[in-house]
Amino acid sequence: MLKFDFNAKKEHVFFIFNKKNMRKKTLTLGLILAYGILSAQVGINTNNPTNSLDINGDIRIRKADKLSGNSIQPLYINSEGIVGLIPESTQVTSRIFSAIASNTNIVENNNTQLNNFNEGRDNYINLEQSFIKENTLSISSSGGFYKFNESGTFLLNLYINFKITVEESTADAYMLAIVETRKQGESVWNTIVANRLVLRNEGYVRVSRPMVFPSKIVKVEKGSELRLVFRRTRTETGSLQGSKLSYLKVGSEPSYGLEGVSLMISKL
């Protein structure tokens, strides 16, 4: 059933859809606008439209023509769902999160962490509240993870500076570092981006090896957590690759202007 409700005052025109009875009937936007000419405001799934076209529900565009020319402008949506252009004088700022740490829980002379790497087990870089430098995304720290307190699509940029010494004089070392997320209430962690670093042998010299991750766009649900993990790599048969390390730390390198960890997240 499709009901058109034209109020006597003509301030509004209401379109009320009964999904059970409509079956395969459809109403095009052109028809809606044609009736809308009779009044100032049109409401879909709402009896109280507040704009010329007020839609309470999802919008789907199956096909859109490509536009050309120099007058194309982006549309924005505000917190009330109003769509429109912004004044040229208005500066659009991204909502961002940044976490920067000179020092982390991966420290020198920690035999447990060093043995974990050498034996191919996971090491976790704790993501602390103290690392957070800017936060307009309400991301919080809990248990060494960062927690997203809103859903959305995010852009992640990350680098980690590993300070290492390769133990064997005739071999390189190989490391895999991963950014993982898990949904709220779930136990399984999923990889969203990873990188592999070849730790070149420098003749027992302690060196810094920054690992820069590729930028990653990811959809995240509210309540999801993010963590950083790294390990020594293995072959397809499970054998450990490359040399062991005799020194391991995740920290800054002031002479190169490197922080231990730099994580940037922006909401798209």
Secondary structure as UniProt FT lines:
FT   STRAND          2..6
FT   TURN            8..9
FT   STRAND          12..17
FT   HELIX           19..22
FT   TURN            23..24
FT   HELIX           29..36
FT   TURN            37..38
FT   STRAND          41..44
FT   STRAND          53..55
FT   STRAND          76..77
FT   TURN            79..80
FT   STRAND          83..84
FT   TURN            88..89
FT   STRAND          96..101
FT   TURN            108..109
FT   HELIX           111..118
FT   TURN            119..120
FT   STRAND          123..125
FT   HELIX           129..131
FT   STRAND          132..135
FT   STRAND          140..142
FT   TURN            143..144
FT   STRAND          145..147
FT   STRAND          152..166
FT   TURN            169..170
FT   STRAND          173..182
FT   TURN            184..185
FT   STRAND          190..199
FT   STRAND          207..212
FT   STRAND          216..220
FT   TURN            222..223
FT   STRAND          225..232
FT   TURN            236..237
FT   STRAND          245..251
FT   HELIX           254..256
FT   STRAND          261..267
//
